[in-house]
Amino acid sequence: MWSTARTIAAGDVVIVWMTRDNIVPLQVTAGLEFNNRFGVFRHSDLIGHPYGTKVPSRNGRGFVYVLRPTPELWTLSLPHRTQILYLADIAFIVTSLNIRPGCTVIEAGTGSGSFSHSVARTIGPSGRLYSFEFHEERATKARDEFAMHGMTMVHLSHRNVCQQGFALRDEADAVFLDLPAPWEAVPHAKSALKKDRLTRICCFSPCIEQVLRTITALNQSGFTDLTMYETLIRPHDVHQVPKPISIDSIVEQVKLHEVKKEQRRLQQVAASDKKRESRKRKREEAVADEEDGPDPDLGTGDQKRRREGDNAVDTATLVQRPTVMKGSQDSSSFAPVLPSERKEARLAALATSTPMAKPVAESRGHTSYLTFASLLPCKDRICPGMDENVSTPVEESATARQHLATLTVAL
Protein backbone atom coordinates (compact mmCIF):
# COMPACT_ATOMS: atom_id res chain seq x y z
CA MET A 1 0.00 0.00 0.00
CA TRP A 2 1.79 3.13 1.21
CA SER A 3 5.55 3.64 1.20
CA THR A 4 7.48 1.25 3.45
CA ALA A 5 10.73 3.28 3.37
CA ARG A 6 12.12 4.71 6.58
CA THR A 7 12.33 8.28 5.32
CA ILE A 8 9.90 10.53 3.45
CA ALA A 9 10.39 10.95 -0.30
CA ALA A 10 8.79 13.20 -2.89
CA GLY A 11 5.39 11.84 -3.95
CA ASP A 12 4.75 9.99 -0.69
CA VAL A 13 1.45 10.37 1.14
CA VAL A 14 1.94 11.41 4.77
CA ILE A 15 -0.38 12.20 7.67
CA VAL A 16 0.12 15.63 9.22
CA TRP A 17 -0.83 15.50 12.90
CA MET A 18 -1.55 19.00 14.21
CA THR A 19 -3.84 18.25 17.17
CA ARG A 20 -5.84 15.26 18.34
CA ASP A 21 -8.87 16.53 16.41
CA ASN A 22 -7.01 18.02 13.44
CA ILE A 23 -5.31 15.42 11.20
CA VAL A 24 -4.95 15.84 7.45
CA PRO A 25 -3.38 13.77 4.64
CA LEU A 26 -0.74 15.36 2.43
CA GLN A 27 1.07 14.26 -0.72
CA VAL A 28 4.64 15.54 -0.52
CA THR A 29 5.45 17.64 -3.60
CA ALA A 30 8.68 19.63 -3.86
CA GLY A 31 8.05 23.35 -4.29
CA LEU A 32 4.70 23.46 -2.49
CA GLU A 33 3.87 24.78 0.96
CA PHE A 34 1.44 23.71 3.66
CA ASN A 35 -0.11 26.49 5.77
CA ASN A 36 -2.03 26.18 9.02
CA ARG A 37 -2.42 28.09 12.27
CA PHE A 38 0.96 26.80 13.44
CA GLY A 39 2.84 28.42 10.56
CA VAL A 40 4.23 27.67 7.12
CA PHE A 41 5.72 24.28 6.26
CA ARG A 42 7.55 23.65 2.99
CA HIS A 43 7.18 20.19 1.45
CA SER A 44 10.89 20.18 0.67
CA ASP A 45 11.61 20.43 4.41
CA LEU A 46 9.84 17.09 4.94
CA ILE A 47 11.81 15.15 2.32
CA GLY A 48 14.54 13.01 3.85
CA HIS A 49 13.16 13.07 7.40
CA PRO A 50 12.07 9.79 9.07
CA TYR A 51 8.36 9.19 9.56
CA GLY A 52 7.23 10.42 12.96
CA THR A 53 9.48 13.51 12.88
CA LYS A 54 8.47 16.65 14.74
CA VAL A 55 8.79 19.43 12.14
CA PRO A 56 8.89 23.12 13.23
CA SER A 57 7.30 25.81 11.10
CA ARG A 58 9.29 28.33 9.07
CA ASN A 59 8.14 31.30 11.14
CA GLY A 60 8.56 29.54 14.49
CA ARG A 61 4.89 29.69 15.48
CA GLY A 62 4.55 25.95 16.16
CA PHE A 63 5.20 22.46 14.88
CA VAL A 64 3.49 19.35 13.45
CA TYR A 65 4.20 15.62 13.42
CA VAL A 66 4.58 13.85 10.07
CA LEU A 67 3.36 10.24 10.37
CA ARG A 68 3.29 7.19 8.13
CA PRO A 69 -0.24 6.49 6.83
CA THR A 70 -2.18 3.56 8.26
CA PRO A 71 -5.82 2.58 7.70
CA GLU A 72 -6.62 3.87 11.19
CA LEU A 73 -5.03 7.27 10.56
CA TRP A 74 -6.58 7.42 7.10
CA THR A 75 -10.04 6.88 8.59
CA LEU A 76 -9.47 9.86 10.91
CA SER A 77 -8.11 12.16 8.20
CA LEU A 78 -9.72 11.18 4.87
CA PRO A 79 -11.85 13.65 2.90
CA HIS A 80 -15.47 12.73 3.62
CA ARG A 81 -17.60 12.13 0.54
CA THR A 82 -20.16 10.06 2.46
CA GLN A 83 -20.81 8.84 5.98
CA ILE A 84 -17.90 6.54 6.80
CA LEU A 85 -17.24 3.54 9.01
CA TYR A 86 -15.04 4.13 12.02
CA LEU A 87 -12.50 1.89 13.71
CA ALA A 88 -14.84 0.15 16.17
CA ASP A 89 -17.22 -1.02 13.42
CA ILE A 90 -14.40 -1.85 10.98
CA ALA A 91 -12.52 -4.03 13.46
CA PHE A 92 -15.68 -5.89 14.47
CA ILE A 93 -16.75 -6.47 10.84
CA VAL A 94 -13.35 -7.72 9.67
CA THR A 95 -13.17 -10.14 12.60
CA SER A 96 -16.75 -11.40 12.31
CA LEU A 97 -16.47 -11.96 8.54
CA ASN A 98 -13.27 -13.96 9.15
CA ILE A 99 -11.35 -11.87 6.62
CA ARG A 100 -7.69 -12.92 6.47
CA PRO A 101 -4.74 -12.73 4.05
CA GLY A 102 -5.55 -14.16 0.63
CA CYS A 103 -9.34 -13.82 0.95
CA THR A 104 -11.65 -12.54 -1.76
CA VAL A 105 -14.03 -9.89 -0.44
CA ILE A 106 -16.91 -8.01 -2.08
CA GLU A 107 -17.79 -4.51 -0.90
CA ALA A 108 -20.92 -2.76 -2.17
CA GLY A 109 -20.87 0.96 -1.41
CA THR A 110 -17.28 2.21 -1.63
CA GLY A 111 -18.12 5.71 -0.38
CA SER A 112 -15.04 7.46 1.01
CA GLY A 113 -12.95 4.28 1.09
CA SER A 114 -12.52 3.99 4.87
CA PHE A 115 -13.50 0.30 5.05
CA SER A 116 -11.66 -0.47 1.78
CA HIS A 117 -8.27 0.53 3.20
CA SER A 118 -8.62 -1.72 6.25
CA VAL A 119 -9.76 -4.69 4.18
CA ALA A 120 -6.94 -4.15 1.68
CA ARG A 121 -4.36 -4.29 4.46
CA THR A 122 -5.95 -7.43 5.92
CA ILE A 123 -6.15 -9.48 2.68
CA GLY A 124 -2.70 -8.36 1.50
CA PRO A 125 -1.30 -8.55 -2.03
CA SER A 126 -2.49 -12.15 -2.46
CA GLY A 127 -6.15 -11.25 -1.81
CA ARG A 128 -8.73 -9.42 -3.87
CA LEU A 129 -11.27 -6.76 -2.97
CA TYR A 130 -14.10 -6.16 -5.45
CA SER A 131 -15.56 -2.77 -4.59
CA PHE A 132 -18.73 -1.38 -6.22
CA GLU A 133 -19.97 2.22 -6.13
CA PHE A 134 -23.23 3.50 -7.65
CA HIS A 135 -22.19 7.20 -7.73
CA GLU A 136 -19.84 7.79 -10.67
CA GLU A 137 -18.02 10.81 -9.24
CA ARG A 138 -17.34 9.08 -5.93
CA ALA A 139 -16.15 6.01 -7.81
CA THR A 140 -13.69 8.10 -9.84
CA LYS A 141 -12.24 9.82 -6.77
CA ALA A 142 -11.94 6.54 -4.88
CA ARG A 143 -10.20 4.91 -7.86
CA ASP A 144 -7.64 7.73 -7.97
CA GLU A 145 -6.99 7.38 -4.23
CA PHE A 146 -6.52 3.61 -4.48
CA ALA A 147 -4.03 4.09 -7.31
CA MET A 148 -2.12 6.79 -5.41
CA HIS A 149 -1.90 4.53 -2.34
CA GLY A 150 -0.68 1.53 -4.33
CA MET A 151 -3.71 -0.66 -3.56
CA THR A 152 -3.37 -3.01 -6.52
CA MET A 153 -5.51 -5.68 -4.86
CA VAL A 154 -8.63 -3.46 -5.10
CA HIS A 155 -10.82 -3.68 -8.22
CA LEU A 156 -13.32 -0.81 -8.25
CA SER A 157 -16.38 -0.76 -10.54
CA HIS A 158 -19.10 1.82 -11.14
CA ARG A 159 -22.18 -0.40 -10.97
CA ASN A 160 -25.69 -0.64 -9.54
CA VAL A 161 -25.42 -3.99 -7.80
CA CYS A 162 -29.06 -3.99 -6.65
CA GLN A 163 -30.22 -4.23 -10.27
CA GLN A 164 -27.22 -5.55 -12.18
CA GLY A 165 -25.64 -7.80 -9.55
CA PHE A 166 -21.91 -8.29 -9.00
CA ALA A 167 -21.09 -10.19 -12.23
CA LEU A 168 -19.28 -12.72 -10.02
CA ARG A 169 -20.21 -16.30 -9.20
CA ASP A 170 -18.81 -18.53 -6.46
CA GLU A 171 -15.75 -16.34 -5.89
CA ALA A 172 -16.13 -14.41 -2.64
CA ASP A 173 -15.33 -15.50 0.91
CA ALA A 174 -17.24 -12.58 2.42
CA VAL A 175 -19.64 -9.84 1.32
CA PHE A 176 -20.17 -6.44 2.92
CA LEU A 177 -23.22 -4.37 1.94
CA ASP A 178 -23.34 -0.67 2.80
CA LEU A 179 -26.40 0.24 0.72
CA PRO A 180 -29.68 2.10 1.27
CA ALA A 181 -31.59 -1.10 0.32
CA PRO A 182 -29.29 -4.05 1.05
CA TRP A 183 -32.16 -6.56 0.82
CA GLU A 184 -32.24 -6.01 -2.94
CA ALA A 185 -28.61 -7.11 -3.26
CA VAL A 186 -28.85 -10.19 -1.00
CA PRO A 187 -29.77 -12.67 -3.82
CA HIS A 188 -26.85 -11.38 -5.93
CA ALA A 189 -24.54 -11.72 -2.93
CA LYS A 190 -25.56 -15.35 -2.52
CA SER A 191 -24.60 -16.05 -6.12
CA ALA A 192 -21.20 -14.42 -5.64
CA LEU A 193 -20.32 -16.31 -2.45
CA LYS A 194 -18.41 -19.60 -2.56
CA LYS A 195 -20.46 -22.75 -2.03
CA ASP A 196 -17.69 -25.16 -1.03
CA ARG A 197 -17.07 -23.57 2.36
CA LEU A 198 -18.77 -21.52 5.07
CA THR A 199 -19.08 -17.90 3.96
CA ARG A 200 -20.35 -14.78 5.70
CA ILE A 201 -22.26 -11.62 4.83
CA CYS A 202 -22.65 -8.32 6.71
CA CYS A 203 -25.17 -5.55 6.09
CA PHE A 204 -24.58 -2.05 7.48
CA SER A 205 -27.88 -0.21 8.08
CA PRO A 206 -28.60 2.91 10.15
CA CYS A 207 -32.36 2.21 10.65
CA ILE A 208 -34.03 -0.76 12.30
CA GLU A 209 -36.64 -0.88 9.50
CA GLN A 210 -33.80 -1.61 7.06
CA VAL A 211 -32.59 -4.36 9.36
CA LEU A 212 -36.02 -6.05 9.40
CA ARG A 213 -36.32 -6.09 5.60
CA THR A 214 -32.74 -7.33 5.28
CA ILE A 215 -33.36 -10.19 7.71
CA THR A 216 -36.42 -11.21 5.72
CA ALA A 217 -34.37 -11.29 2.51
CA LEU A 218 -31.58 -13.28 4.18
CA ASN A 219 -34.05 -15.88 5.47
CA GLN A 220 -35.64 -16.21 2.04
CA SER A 221 -32.22 -16.70 0.41
CA GLY A 222 -31.23 -19.53 2.74
CA PHE A 223 -28.77 -17.76 5.05
CA THR A 224 -28.46 -18.98 8.63
CA ASP A 225 -27.04 -17.83 11.95
CA LEU A 226 -28.59 -14.37 11.66
CA THR A 227 -27.39 -11.91 14.31
CA MET A 228 -27.55 -8.14 14.68
CA TYR A 229 -25.12 -5.97 16.67
CA GLU A 230 -24.75 -2.32 17.55
CA THR A 231 -21.24 -1.07 18.28
CA LEU A 232 -20.92 1.81 20.72
CA ILE A 233 -17.68 3.56 21.60
CA ARG A 234 -17.02 4.28 25.27
CA PRO A 235 -13.69 6.10 25.68
CA HIS A 236 -11.98 6.12 29.06
CA ASP A 237 -9.78 8.84 30.53
CA VAL A 238 -6.66 7.32 32.14
CA HIS A 239 -4.67 9.34 34.66
CA GLN A 240 -2.43 8.87 37.70
CA VAL A 241 -3.83 9.38 41.19
CA PRO A 242 -2.16 8.99 44.61
CA LYS A 243 -2.37 5.56 46.15
CA PRO A 244 -5.23 5.10 48.64
CA ILE A 245 -4.25 5.85 52.26
CA SER A 246 -4.85 3.18 54.89
CA ILE A 247 -7.27 3.74 57.77
CA ASP A 248 -4.42 3.53 60.29
CA SER A 249 -2.56 6.32 58.52
CA ILE A 250 -5.68 8.47 58.50
CA VAL A 251 -6.18 7.88 62.26
CA GLU A 252 -2.55 8.83 62.95
CA GLN A 253 -2.94 12.00 60.88
CA VAL A 254 -6.09 12.92 62.80
CA LYS A 255 -4.31 12.37 66.13
CA LEU A 256 -1.35 14.46 64.99
CA HIS A 257 -3.71 17.19 63.87
CA GLU A 258 -5.41 17.24 67.28
CA VAL A 259 -2.05 17.44 69.04
CA LYS A 260 -0.96 20.37 66.85
CA LYS A 261 -4.32 22.02 67.41
CA GLU A 262 -3.90 21.75 71.19
CA GLN A 263 -0.37 23.14 70.97
CA ARG A 264 -1.60 26.12 68.97
CA ARG A 265 -4.33 26.71 71.57
CA LEU A 266 -1.81 26.68 74.45
CA GLN A 267 0.48 29.01 72.52
CA GLN A 268 -2.38 31.40 71.95
CA VAL A 269 -3.31 31.31 75.66
CA ALA A 270 0.33 31.95 76.67
CA ALA A 271 0.62 34.81 74.19
CA SER A 272 -2.61 36.34 75.50
CA ASP A 273 -1.39 36.09 79.12
CA LYS A 274 1.95 37.62 78.17
CA LYS A 275 0.24 40.47 76.36
CA ARG A 276 -2.04 41.06 79.33
CA GLU A 277 0.93 41.12 81.75
CA SER A 278 2.75 43.54 79.45
CA ARG A 279 -0.19 45.93 79.41
CA LYS A 280 -0.48 45.65 83.22
CA ARG A 281 3.23 46.39 83.67
CA LYS A 282 3.00 49.43 81.42
CA ARG A 283 0.07 50.77 83.40
CA GLU A 284 1.98 50.31 86.68
CA GLU A 285 5.03 52.08 85.25
CA ALA A 286 2.88 54.94 84.03
CA VAL A 287 1.35 55.35 87.52
CA ALA A 288 4.79 55.29 89.16
CA ASP A 289 6.10 57.94 86.76
CA GLU A 290 3.18 60.20 87.53
CA GLU A 291 3.77 59.86 91.28
CA ASP A 292 7.56 60.56 91.03
CA GLY A 293 7.20 63.38 88.49
CA PRO A 294 9.08 63.79 85.22
CA ASP A 295 12.92 63.90 85.09
CA PRO A 296 13.99 67.12 83.38
CA ASP A 297 16.95 65.37 81.69
CA LEU A 298 15.13 62.20 80.56
CA GLY A 299 11.62 63.52 80.00
CA THR A 300 8.45 61.57 80.63
CA GLY A 301 8.26 57.78 80.79
CA ASP A 302 6.92 57.45 77.24
CA GLN A 303 9.69 59.64 75.82
CA LYS A 304 12.28 57.63 77.70
CA ARG A 305 10.96 54.34 76.39
CA ARG A 306 10.88 55.65 72.81
CA ARG A 307 14.43 56.89 73.13
CA GLU A 308 15.60 53.57 74.53
CA GLY A 309 13.79 51.71 71.76
CA ASP A 310 15.47 53.81 69.07
CA ASN A 311 18.93 53.28 70.52
CA ALA A 312 18.49 49.53 71.22
CA VAL A 313 20.13 47.10 68.82
CA ASP A 314 18.74 43.66 68.31
CA THR A 315 21.90 41.59 68.21
CA ALA A 316 20.00 38.38 67.52
CA THR A 317 18.57 39.91 64.36
CA LEU A 318 22.02 40.97 63.22
CA VAL A 319 23.29 37.43 63.66
CA GLN A 320 20.41 35.80 61.77
CA ARG A 321 20.27 38.29 58.88
CA PRO A 322 22.89 37.35 56.24
CA THR A 323 25.00 40.02 54.65
CA VAL A 324 24.31 40.16 50.92
CA MET A 325 26.56 42.21 48.70
CA LYS A 326 25.02 44.41 46.04
CA GLY A 327 24.55 42.55 42.78
CA SER A 328 25.04 39.11 44.37
CA GLN A 329 22.43 36.33 44.54
CA ASP A 330 21.98 33.22 46.62
CA SER A 331 23.21 30.52 44.28
CA SER A 332 21.39 27.78 46.18
CA SER A 333 17.99 29.45 45.55
CA PHE A 334 18.52 29.66 41.78
CA ALA A 335 20.32 26.37 41.16
CA PRO A 336 19.10 24.81 37.87
CA VAL A 337 17.22 21.51 38.00
CA LEU A 338 19.05 18.82 36.03
CA PRO A 339 17.14 16.54 33.60
CA SER A 340 18.19 13.52 35.66
CA GLU A 341 16.65 15.09 38.76
CA ARG A 342 13.40 15.81 36.92
CA LYS A 343 13.31 12.20 35.68
CA GLU A 344 13.87 10.89 39.21
CA ALA A 345 11.10 13.14 40.49
CA ARG A 346 8.69 11.81 37.86
CA LEU A 347 9.61 8.20 38.65
CA ALA A 348 9.13 8.85 42.35
CA ALA A 349 5.71 10.38 41.67
CA LEU A 350 4.72 7.36 39.56
CA ALA A 351 5.92 4.97 42.28
CA THR A 352 3.61 6.59 44.80
CA SER A 353 0.58 6.75 42.46
CA THR A 354 -1.68 4.31 40.69
CA PRO A 355 -3.35 4.52 37.23
CA MET A 356 -7.11 5.09 37.24
CA ALA A 357 -9.61 5.16 34.36
CA LYS A 358 -13.07 6.62 34.13
CA PRO A 359 -15.48 6.92 31.17
CA VAL A 360 -15.48 10.19 29.29
CA ALA A 361 -18.62 12.22 29.93
CA GLU A 362 -19.44 12.64 26.22
CA SER A 363 -19.28 9.55 23.99
CA ARG A 364 -20.16 9.03 20.37
CA GLY A 365 -23.60 7.49 20.05
CA HIS A 366 -25.28 5.20 17.55
CA THR A 367 -23.77 4.78 14.08
CA SER A 368 -25.51 1.82 12.46
CA TYR A 369 -26.70 -1.74 12.98
CA LEU A 370 -24.56 -4.63 11.77
CA THR A 371 -26.49 -7.66 10.54
CA PHE A 372 -24.45 -10.84 10.04
CA ALA A 373 -25.45 -14.12 8.43
CA SER A 374 -23.75 -17.33 7.27
CA LEU A 375 -24.15 -19.38 4.09
CA LEU A 376 -23.50 -23.06 4.73
CA PRO A 377 -21.34 -25.04 2.30
CA CYS A 378 -23.00 -27.28 -0.30
CA LYS A 379 -21.53 -30.36 -1.96
CA ASP A 380 -20.49 -29.75 -5.58
CA ARG A 381 -21.75 -26.16 -5.11
CA ILE A 382 -25.36 -27.46 -5.21
CA CYS A 383 -27.20 -28.33 -2.03
CA PRO A 384 -28.37 -31.99 -1.80
CA GLY A 385 -31.95 -32.58 -2.82
CA MET A 386 -32.13 -29.28 -4.73
CA ASP A 387 -32.53 -28.86 -8.44
CA GLU A 388 -29.82 -26.70 -10.06
CA ASN A 389 -32.26 -24.31 -11.72
CA VAL A 390 -35.24 -24.28 -9.34
CA SER A 391 -34.78 -24.11 -5.59
CA THR A 392 -36.78 -23.28 -2.53
CA PRO A 393 -34.70 -21.20 -0.11
CA VAL A 394 -36.24 -22.63 3.03
CA GLU A 395 -35.83 -26.22 1.82
CA GLU A 396 -32.30 -25.44 0.67
CA SER A 397 -31.33 -24.11 4.09
CA ALA A 398 -32.92 -27.03 5.96
CA THR A 399 -31.31 -29.63 3.68
CA ALA A 400 -27.92 -27.94 4.02
CA ARG A 401 -28.14 -27.98 7.82
CA GLN A 402 -29.13 -31.67 7.75
CA HIS A 403 -26.24 -32.48 5.41
CA LEU A 404 -23.78 -30.60 7.64
CA ALA A 405 -25.06 -32.43 10.74
CA THR A 406 -24.62 -35.80 8.95
CA LEU A 407 -21.03 -34.91 8.08
CA THR A 408 -20.36 -33.90 11.68
CA VAL A 409 -21.72 -37.19 13.06
CA ALA A 410 -19.69 -39.13 10.52
CA LEU A 411 -16.51 -37.38 11.55
C-alpha positions in Angstrom: 0.0 0.0 0.0 1.8 3.1 1.2 5.6 3.6 1.2 7.5 1.3 3.5 10.7 3.3 3.4 12.1 4.7 6.6 12.3 8.3 5.3 9.9 10.5 3.4 10.4 10.9 -0.3 8.8 13.2 -2.9 5.4 11.8 -4.0 4.7 10.0 -0.7 1.4 10.4 1.1 1.9 11.4 4.8 -0.4 12.2 7.7 0.1 15.6 9.2 -0.8 15.5 12.9 -1.5 19.0 14.2 -3.8 18.2 17.2 -5.8 15.3 18.3 -8.9 16.5 16.4 -7.0 18.0 13.4 -5.3 15.4 11.2 -5.0 15.8 7.4 -3.4 13.8 4.6 -0.7 15.4 2.4 1.1 14.3 -0.7 4.6 15.5 -0.5 5.5 17.6 -3.6 8.7 19.6 -3.9 8.1 23.3 -4.3 4.7 23.5 -2.5 3.9 24.8 1.0 1.4 23.7 3.7 -0.1 26.5 5.8 -2.0 26.2 9.0 -2.4 28.1 12.3 1.0 26.8 13.4 2.8 28.4 10.6 4.2 27.7 7.1 5.7 24.3 6.3 7.5 23.6 3.0 7.2 20.2 1.4 10.9 20.2 0.7 11.6 20.4 4.4 9.8 17.1 4.9 11.8 15.1 2.3 14.5 13.0 3.8 13.2 13.1 7.4 12.1 9.8 9.1 8.4 9.2 9.6 7.2 10.4 13.0 9.5 13.5 12.9 8.5 16.7 14.7 8.8 19.4 12.1 8.9 23.1 13.2 7.3 25.8 11.1 9.3 28.3 9.1 8.1 31.3 11.1 8.6 29.5 14.5 4.9 29.7 15.5 4.6 26.0 16.2 5.2 22.5 14.9 3.5 19.4 13.4 4.2 15.6 13.4 4.6 13.9 10.1 3.4 10.2 10.4 3.3 7.2 8.1 -0.2 6.5 6.8 -2.2 3.6 8.3 -5.8 2.6 7.7 -6.6 3.9 11.2 -5.0 7.3 10.6 -6.6 7.4 7.1 -10.0 6.9 8.6 -9.5 9.9 10.9 -8.1 12.2 8.2 -9.7 11.2 4.9 -11.9 13.6 2.9 -15.5 12.7 3.6 -17.6 12.1 0.5 -20.2 10.1 2.5 -20.8 8.8 6.0 -17.9 6.5 6.8 -17.2 3.5 9.0 -15.0 4.1 12.0 -12.5 1.9 13.7 -14.8 0.2 16.2 -17.2 -1.0 13.4 -14.4 -1.8 11.0 -12.5 -4.0 13.5 -15.7 -5.9 14.5 -16.8 -6.5 10.8 -13.4 -7.7 9.7 -13.2 -10.1 12.6 -16.7 -11.4 12.3 -16.5 -12.0 8.5 -13.3 -14.0 9.1 -11.3 -11.9 6.6 -7.7 -12.9 6.5 -4.7 -12.7 4.0 -5.6 -14.2 0.6 -9.3 -13.8 1.0 -11.6 -12.5 -1.8 -14.0 -9.9 -0.4 -16.9 -8.0 -2.1 -17.8 -4.5 -0.9 -20.9 -2.8 -2.2 -20.9 1.0 -1.4 -17.3 2.2 -1.6 -18.1 5.7 -0.4 -15.0 7.5 1.0 -13.0 4.3 1.1 -12.5 4.0 4.9 -13.5 0.3 5.0 -11.7 -0.5 1.8 -8.3 0.5 3.2 -8.6 -1.7 6.3 -9.8 -4.7 4.2 -6.9 -4.2 1.7 -4.4 -4.3 4.5 -5.9 -7.4 5.9 -6.1 -9.5 2.7 -2.7 -8.4 1.5 -1.3 -8.5 -2.0 -2.5 -12.2 -2.5 -6.1 -11.2 -1.8 -8.7 -9.4 -3.9 -11.3 -6.8 -3.0 -14.1 -6.2 -5.5 -15.6 -2.8 -4.6 -18.7 -1.4 -6.2 -20.0 2.2 -6.1 -23.2 3.5 -7.7 -22.2 7.2 -7.7 -19.8 7.8 -10.7 -18.0 10.8 -9.2 -17.3 9.1 -5.9 -16.1 6.0 -7.8 -13.7 8.1 -9.8 -12.2 9.8 -6.8 -11.9 6.5 -4.9 -10.2 4.9 -7.9 -7.6 7.7 -8.0 -7.0 7.4 -4.2 -6.5 3.6 -4.5 -4.0 4.1 -7.3 -2.1 6.8 -5.4 -1.9 4.5 -2.3 -0.7 1.5 -4.3 -3.7 -0.7 -3.6 -3.4 -3.0 -6.5 -5.5 -5.7 -4.9 -8.6 -3.5 -5.1 -10.8 -3.7 -8.2 -13.3 -0.8 -8.3 -16.4 -0.8 -10.5 -19.1 1.8 -11.1 -22.2 -0.4 -11.0 -25.7 -0.6 -9.5 -25.4 -4.0 -7.8 -29.1 -4.0 -6.6 -30.2 -4.2 -10.3 -27.2 -5.6 -12.2 -25.6 -7.8 -9.6 -21.9 -8.3 -9.0 -21.1 -10.2 -12.2 -19.3 -12.7 -10.0 -20.2 -16.3 -9.2 -18.8 -18.5 -6.5 -15.8 -16.3 -5.9 -16.1 -14.4 -2.6 -15.3 -15.5 0.9 -17.2 -12.6 2.4 -19.6 -9.8 1.3 -20.2 -6.4 2.9 -23.2 -4.4 1.9 -23.3 -0.7 2.8 -26.4 0.2 0.7 -29.7 2.1 1.3 -31.6 -1.1 0.3 -29.3 -4.0 1.1 -32.2 -6.6 0.8 -32.2 -6.0 -2.9 -28.6 -7.1 -3.3 -28.8 -10.2 -1.0 -29.8 -12.7 -3.8 -26.9 -11.4 -5.9 -24.5 -11.7 -2.9 -25.6 -15.3 -2.5 -24.6 -16.1 -6.1 -21.2 -14.4 -5.6 -20.3 -16.3 -2.4 -18.4 -19.6 -2.6 -20.5 -22.7 -2.0 -17.7 -25.2 -1.0 -17.1 -23.6 2.4 -18.8 -21.5 5.1 -19.1 -17.9 4.0 -20.4 -14.8 5.7 -22.3 -11.6 4.8 -22.7 -8.3 6.7 -25.2 -5.5 6.1 -24.6 -2.1 7.5 -27.9 -0.2 8.1 -28.6 2.9 10.2 -32.4 2.2 10.7 -34.0 -0.8 12.3 -36.6 -0.9 9.5 -33.8 -1.6 7.1 -32.6 -4.4 9.4 -36.0 -6.0 9.4 -36.3 -6.1 5.6 -32.7 -7.3 5.3 -33.4 -10.2 7.7 -36.4 -11.2 5.7 -34.4 -11.3 2.5 -31.6 -13.3 4.2 -34.0 -15.9 5.5 -35.6 -16.2 2.0 -32.2 -16.7 0.4 -31.2 -19.5 2.7 -28.8 -17.8 5.1 -28.5 -19.0 8.6 -27.0 -17.8 11.9 -28.6 -14.4 11.7 -27.4 -11.9 14.3 -27.6 -8.1 14.7 -25.1 -6.0 16.7 -24.7 -2.3 17.6 -21.2 -1.1 18.3 -20.9 1.8 20.7 -17.7 3.6 21.6 -17.0 4.3 25.3 -13.7 6.1 25.7 -12.0 6.1 29.1 -9.8 8.8 30.5 -6.7 7.3 32.1 -4.7 9.3 34.7 -2.4 8.9 37.7 -3.8 9.4 41.2 -2.2 9.0 44.6 -2.4 5.6 46.2 -5.2 5.1 48.6 -4.3 5.9 52.3 -4.8 3.2 54.9 -7.3 3.7 57.8 -4.4 3.5 60.3 -2.6 6.3 58.5 -5.7 8.5 58.5 -6.2 7.9 62.3 -2.6 8.8 62.9 -2.9 12.0 60.9 -6.1 12.9 62.8 -4.3 12.4 66.1 -1.3 14.5 65.0 -3.7 17.2 63.9 -5.4 17.2 67.3 -2.0 17.4 69.0 -1.0 20.4 66.8 -4.3 22.0 67.4 -3.9 21.7 71.2 -0.4 23.1 71.0 -1.6 26.1 69.0 -4.3 26.7 71.6 -1.8 26.7 74.4 0.5 29.0 72.5 -2.4 31.4 71.9 -3.3 31.3 75.7 0.3 31.9 76.7 0.6 34.8 74.2 -2.6 36.3 75.5 -1.4 36.1 79.1 1.9 37.6 78.2 0.2 40.5 76.4 -2.0 41.1 79.3 0.9 41.1 81.7 2.7 43.5 79.4 -0.2 45.9 79.4 -0.5 45.7 83.2 3.2 46.4 83.7 3.0 49.4 81.4 0.1 50.8 83.4 2.0 50.3 86.7 5.0 52.1 85.3 2.9 54.9 84.0 1.3 55.4 87.5 4.8 55.3 89.2 6.1 57.9 86.8 3.2 60.2 87.5 3.8 59.9 91.3 7.6 60.6 91.0 7.2 63.4 88.5 9.1 63.8 85.2 12.9 63.9 85.1 14.0 67.1 83.4 16.9 65.4 81.7 15.1 62.2 80.6 11.6 63.5 80.0 8.5 61.6 80.6 8.3 57.8 80.8 6.9 57.4 77.2 9.7 59.6 75.8 12.3 57.6 77.7 11.0 54.3 76.4 10.9 55.6 72.8 14.4 56.9 73.1 15.6 53.6 74.5 13.8 51.7 71.8 15.5 53.8 69.1 18.9 53.3 70.5 18.5 49.5 71.2 20.1 47.1 68.8 18.7 43.7 68.3 21.9 41.6 68.2 20.0 38.4 67.5 18.6 39.9 64.4 22.0 41.0 63.2 23.3 37.4 63.7 20.4 35.8 61.8 20.3 38.3 58.9 22.9 37.4 56.2 25.0 40.0 54.6 24.3 40.2 50.9 26.6 42.2 48.7 25.0 44.4 46.0 24.6 42.5 42.8 25.0 39.1 44.4 22.4 36.3 44.5 22.0 33.2 46.6 23.2 30.5 44.3 21.4 27.8 46.2 18.0 29.4 45.5 18.5 29.7 41.8 20.3 26.4 41.2 19.1 24.8 37.9 17.2 21.5 38.0 19.1 18.8 36.0 17.1 16.5 33.6 18.2 13.5 35.7 16.7 15.1 38.8 13.4 15.8 36.9 13.3 12.2 35.7 13.9 10.9 39.2 11.1 13.1 40.5 8.7 11.8 37.9 9.6 8.2 38.7 9.1 8.9 42.4 5.7 10.4 41.7 4.7 7.4 39.6 5.9 5.0 42.3 3.6 6.6 44.8 0.6 6.8 42.5 -1.7 4.3 40.7 -3.4 4.5 37.2 -7.1 5.1 37.2 -9.6 5.2 34.4 -13.1 6.6 34.1 -15.5 6.9 31.2 -15.5 10.2 29.3 -18.6 12.2 29.9 -19.4 12.6 26.2 -19.3 9.6 24.0 -20.2 9.0 20.4 -23.6 7.5 20.0 -25.3 5.2 17.6 -23.8 4.8 14.1 -25.5 1.8 12.5 -26.7 -1.7 13.0 -24.6 -4.6 11.8 -26.5 -7.7 10.5 -24.5 -10.8 10.0 -25.5 -14.1 8.4 -23.8 -17.3 7.3 -24.1 -19.4 4.1 -23.5 -23.1 4.7 -21.3 -25.0 2.3 -23.0 -27.3 -0.3 -21.5 -30.4 -2.0 -20.5 -29.8 -5.6 -21.8 -26.2 -5.1 -25.4 -27.5 -5.2 -27.2 -28.3 -2.0 -28.4 -32.0 -1.8 -31.9 -32.6 -2.8 -32.1 -29.3 -4.7 -32.5 -28.9 -8.4 -29.8 -26.7 -10.1 -32.3 -24.3 -11.7 -35.2 -24.3 -9.3 -34.8 -24.1 -5.6 -36.8 -23.3 -2.5 -34.7 -21.2 -0.1 -36.2 -22.6 3.0 -35.8 -26.2 1.8 -32.3 -25.4 0.7 -31.3 -24.1 4.1 -32.9 -27.0 6.0 -31.3 -29.6 3.7 -27.9 -27.9 4.0 -28.1 -28.0 7.8 -29.1 -31.7 7.7 -26.2 -32.5 5.4 -23.8 -30.6 7.6 -25.1 -32.4 10.7 -24.6 -35.8 8.9 -21.0 -34.9 8.1 -20.4 -33.9 11.7 -21.7 -37.2 13.1 -19.7 -39.1 10.5 -16.5 -37.4 11.6 
